Amino acid sequence: MADYIPPARAEYLIKYYFIKNCTYNKIVAILEKKHNIKTSLSSLKRFLSILGLKRKEFEESDLEDIVYAIVEEVHGAGYNLGYRSPHEKLKTVWELEVKRDTVYLILSIADPEGISDRAARKLRRRQFHSRGSNFAWSMDGYDKLKAFSLPIHGCIDAFSRKILWLEVGTTNNDPRVTAHHYLETVKKLKCVPIMQFCFGLLIKKDLRESKLLWNQHLIRKQSSKGVTHGRPFFMYNPPERFGSKDYRKPVDLDAVDRLLRKYTKEPQLYDPLFAEVAYSLIPELKTPVDADEALQLYKKLLCMINTQLNDEESMARFYHFFNSWGCIFFFF
């Protein structure tokens, strides 16, 4: 095979793996193993030079864009990440060219308390305030008795700390069992919290970004034997570069699809029936892009639903709608 990279395809692939902080040797290995493109280290370096991609000396993105991204992260999900993780996130999520020193300097101005706390190895815990009963429910499993086949699952109202359910059974991991506890409580209390509709997509976005950052972060060399070091994304494929091999076994995809259809249910962020109510109340409703917008949407929906419930005609319409589902919603 010729030592040549097709320019159009190469530009995308090399930029992709370069941004993911692959070493040059890893890029060469991945191109050959995963994309069937064979090239040498010297050819790769020449191609990187043509694309203007450099590791040490490079032109940073606009300072205003960098500051804006860092401030957004400090006031969002990234406020406890230090400066190494935000540096990775600025490159992978925000697609900015920035040096670690620049990130540290801006953070020392935008979040001096955070820099000080992290230097002292103090974790700043997020403050959570529940506005009232049924604003949010918190659930978790208790595994200390699992050794005796007695797993426990419970849920409390975050405002009052009233225990809504506390059950023991054969499992506390099966989502169908958790759903049973949840729906039985909904049936008993005749209410549900509405936060998942307003905040669910934002949390899902943060989880995706966390997954991306974890798979690209550098696991440092450890003294423990048998513990591989490197970046998870590249240790996974190809593992041969780390003295291992891929143990995957072929599967029948049609059989997997049948199992998915017969035995599983695709998760939902919120009940579609509640979405119908929300869009009927606010036809121009737009998906929140940050926590502040989600909070404003929550307050607006709460106010409009309470107004509707205080009106007898609207109350009858709401009752008929929700009763067809077998549950009545009340909001406080």
C-alpha positions, 0 to 999 in steps of 0.5 A: 500500500502506498505511503499516501493519505487521500487529502479530503479524507485525511484532513477530517481524520487527522484534525479529529484525532489531533484535537483528541490529543493523540500522539503522532504515533497513535494517529499513524496506528489508528489510521492503519488499524481503523481506517485502512490508511497506511502512512509513515510518521514523517508523512503525517508530520508533513501533512500536519504542517500543511494543515497548520496543526502544531502541538507546541507553537500555535495561534490561540483562538480569539481571547474573547471566545476563550474567556466566554467559554471559561466563564460559562463552564465556571458557572455551569457543570464544570466549576469543580474541574480544576484547569486541566479538564476545562482545557480539554473541554475547551478543545473538544467541546468548544473547539477552541485552540488554547494553551493550559497556561491561558486557561489557568490565568483566566481561571485565576481571575474568573474563579480565584476561590475555586483555584485556591480550594482546588490547590488545598484539595477542597471540594466545593459542593454544589448547593441544592435548594428545594423550593417546596414539596414535590419540587424534586424527589431523590431516590437511591439504592442501599446495597449493604444487605445485598450479600444477604439478597436483601437490596433496599431502594428508597425515595424522599421528598427533597424539601421535607425529607419525607420518605416516599417509599422504602422497599426491600426486594430481589433487586434495586437495580432493575429499572422496571422495579424502580418504575413500579415504586415510582408509579405506585407513589404517583398513584398514591399521591396523585402528583409528580414533580415536573423538573425533568421536563425543564432540566432533562435535556440539559442534564443529558447534554452534560452527561454526554460531555462528561463521557466525551471528556472521560474517554479523552482524558489521560490516565497517568502511569500507576505503580499498580501492576496490570493497570494500563495508562493512556487515554481510554478512547485510544486504549480501547481501539486498537488495544494491541499498542498497549500489549493486549488484544480485542476480545470482542465476539461477533453477534447476530444484530437481528437477534439483538434487535429482537431482544431490544424490541421484546424485552427493553423500553427506550428511556424517556426524559419526561412523559409525553403527556406532560409535554402535550400539556406544556406545549398547549400552555406555551405554543412557542415553547423552546428547549432551554439552552442553559440552567437559567432558561430551564429555571425560568421555564419551570417557573412559567409552567408552574404559574400557568398550571396553577392558574389553570387549576384555579379556574373551574372550567380549565380544571375540568378540562385538565381533570378529563385529560389526565384522568384518561391516563389514570393519574391526576397532577397537582402542583404546589 
